[in-house]
Amino acid sequence: TPDVVSVSGVTVAPASATVAAGATTTLTFTVKPDNASDKTLQVATADPLIATVTLKDNVATVKGVKAGSVNIVGISSDGSLVAVAAVTVTAS
């Protein structure tokens, strides 16, 4: 059986972003190392009333809901590693 390569880190770029309410922006999450056995992620918003988030191919689309600040978190599949982006939502 092939060796399992554990995830050693999760990063996000940009680390902070600004988006208007009703608009979207993207955050790109990267799982390290490149040859990790399981590079899947989950993403979450700290406050869905300020911004929502969806994930496709490790690119998170953040949609501003109302003005405020919120953290968008990417979590490795085993839950052990996280990357956080600070998103500011401005009034539309």
Secondary structure, 3 states (H helix, E strand, C coil): CCCCCCCCEEEEECCEEEEEECCEEEEEEEEECCCCCCCCEEEEECCCCCEEEEEECCEEEEEECCCEEEEEEEEECCCCCEEEEEEEEECC
